[in-house]
Every structure is written in structure tokens, then in C-alpha cells.
């Protein structure tokens, strides 16, 4: 299953080790969102290509399953962090809203000029910290690189959850 890939939000993730993203709770949350968005983007594109085909229905179902698993895991993580049962629903609802907002912003950024993508990353991925222009440029390059890599996957690999992030060979950013 896609969500069971090696965690890209861990401290040894290339996004952290190359100083592209600050290693904070928000940074980890947003890296999860960003990478799940990239997978869901492929599933959603496949789901929309041929409205009634078996593959499009399977892609839509897998996208929904991935979404459900991710937010079930977010719920579990909040509970482990000691968030009370009473406020869990509100927190998860806020996270869902954040996911959809970021998905729209990243879609617009990936289909638009680099300034649109950098602005989306600055507002979302770096929303609670002030990134350098080098960090924004590196993350924009990283996001486009991963999106382009995943777009090369076959429909069968997409449906089988065999999407893989490419090894990041881009430049790091000096802190």
C-alpha cells in the first residue's frame, strides 16, 4: 500500500538532510501531505481519464482508501500526542481542510509558472517559518521532479501502489 512506503518525513529524509524543510512538527505534517498529494494526484488523474472503466473506478477507490488511511493515522498520532478525544474531531477536520487547500495550491503551482508553485510552498509547506529563496527554489524543483517522475508510471503500477519517489539528486541548501 502506498502509505506504507518508507517515511519521507523522518529526520533522515532528503528534504530535511539537505535543509530544504525545517524539521518541525509542522514540517513533518506538511511533508506527509505533500507526498501523499503526489500519489493521489496520479490516482485522481487515472480516475478521471475514462469515467466508467474498471481502472478509473479502482483508481478512485484507491485514492479514497489512501486518504482514509492517512487521516486515520493522523487521528492515531494526535491521540498518541495526548490530544483529548473531545478535540480530535476538530483537529482532524482542520487537517482535512488543510490537505484539500494544499492539493489545490500544488495543482495550480505544478501547472503554472514557478512563482505560483513557490508561493504555494511558502504559504503551506513553510507556513509557520520563513524560508529562504534557496529553500523555496529547491522545494519547487523537488516537487516538480517527483511529480514528473510519478507521471511516468504505468496505469498498472499506479493501481498496484507501485509508485516510487525518485532518488533526489538535486542540490541541498546551506542553512
Number of C-alpha atoms within 10 A of each C-alpha: 13 20 17 9 12 9 14 17 23 15 14 11 17 19 25 21 15 18 19 25 26 21 16 14 10 17 21 22 14 22 21 18 21 22 19 19 24 22 23 22 19 21 25 18 14 21 22 15 11 12 12 10 12 10 20 21 16 16 25 20 16 22 23 15 15 21 18 12 16 18 17 13 13 18 19 14 12 17 14 10 9 10 14 11 11 8 11 17 12 11 15 16 12 11 17 17 12 14 21 13 14 21 20 13 18 26 17 14 21 19 11 11 10 16 13 18 25 23 17 25 25 21 15 21 25 21 14 13 15 12 17 15 12 16 25 25 19 21 24 24 17 20 20 18 18 18 20 14 15 20 17 12 15 13 17 11 12 23 23 14 19 16 22 15 16 13 10 13 9 13 13 18 20 10 10
